[in-house]
């Protein structure tokens, strides 16, 4: 496998590790607020994180994403 956009910082935020072995997570490149929701089997998630040298969201990024998601949900953006 190859690394996506190797010059950019990449982040993940685990939303849920499901009983069926899948991991639901947010993936961001560059800035946390611009993210996509993904789901992978646990082993593939670990490989994805290693291949892309990801960092986990900081508490500040967690808050930023939470606020942004709420704004979208209620049509504030």
C-alpha positions in Angstrom: 0.0 0.0 0.0 1.1 3.6 -0.4 0.8 6.8 1.6 -1.8 9.3 0.5 -0.4 12.8 0.1 3.0 12.1 1.9 3.8 15.8 2.4 0.5 16.5 4.3 -0.2 15.8 8.0 -3.0 13.3 8.5 -5.3 12.6 11.4 -7.8 10.0 12.6 -10.5 10.2 15.2 -12.0 6.8 16.2 -15.8 7.1 16.5 -16.5 3.5 17.4 -14.9 0.0 17.5 -17.9 -2.2 16.6 -18.6 -5.7 17.9 -18.4 -7.0 14.4 -14.7 -6.0 14.2 -15.1 -2.8 12.1 -13.7 0.6 13.1 -15.7 3.7 12.3 -13.5 6.8 12.2 -13.0 10.3 10.8 -10.0 10.9 8.5 -8.6 14.3 7.8 -5.7 15.7 5.8 -4.3 19.0 6.8 -7.1 20.3 9.0 -9.5 18.3 11.3 -12.7 20.1 10.3 -12.4 18.9 6.7 -12.8 15.2 7.3 -14.5 12.1 5.9 -16.2 9.3 7.8 -14.7 5.9 7.0 -15.2 2.3 8.1 -12.7 -0.5 7.9 -12.1 -3.9 9.4 -9.8 -3.5 12.4 -6.7 -5.0 10.7 -7.2 -2.8 7.7 -7.6 0.2 9.9 -4.3 -0.4 11.6 -2.6 -0.9 8.2 -4.2 2.3 6.9 -3.0 4.3 10.0 0.6 2.9 9.6 0.8 3.5 5.8 -0.4 7.1 6.2 1.6 7.9 9.4 -1.6 9.3 11.0 -1.8 11.2 14.3 -4.9 11.0 16.5 -7.0 14.2 16.8 -6.0 16.4 19.7 -8.6 17.6 22.2 -8.8 20.9 20.4 -9.4 19.2 17.1 -12.0 17.0 18.7 -13.8 20.1 19.9 -13.5 21.8 16.5 -15.0 18.8 14.7 -17.8 18.5 17.2 -18.7 22.2 16.8 -18.5 22.0 13.0 -20.7 18.8 12.9 -23.3 20.5 15.1 -23.3 23.6 12.9 -23.9 21.4 9.8 -26.6 19.4 11.6 -28.6 22.5 12.5 -27.9 24.4 9.2 -25.7 27.1 10.7 -23.0 26.8 8.1 
